[in-house]
Amino acid sequence: MAKEAADRTTIDLFADEKRRGRPRSNPLPRETQLRVNKRNQIQRDKAKGLKRIELKVSQDLYDALNEKALASNISRSQLIECILKQSFDD
């Protein structure tokens, strides 16, 4: 029987080693946790109807966007979305 890394129901059946101290809060290795979390985030975004856009900007523009978003108490993503919407409204 093969061990499935994402299997949370029979994880103790294939325990590699027993350690002293507080048990791990998540039995999966960090790499697998990140992969599962990213997959869940993508599914949440799809359910909300969000699409991913990736762009590269200079460090100065990146810093300016961060400062403006922090001052406006919104995320950088929300700020960029507002800027894009305003440019289409004009």
Secondary structure, DSSP 8 states (H G I E B T S, - for coil): ----TT--SSGGGG-----SSS--SSSS-HHHHHHHHHHHHHHHHHHTT---------HHHHHHHHHHHHHHTS-HHHHHHHHHHHHHH-
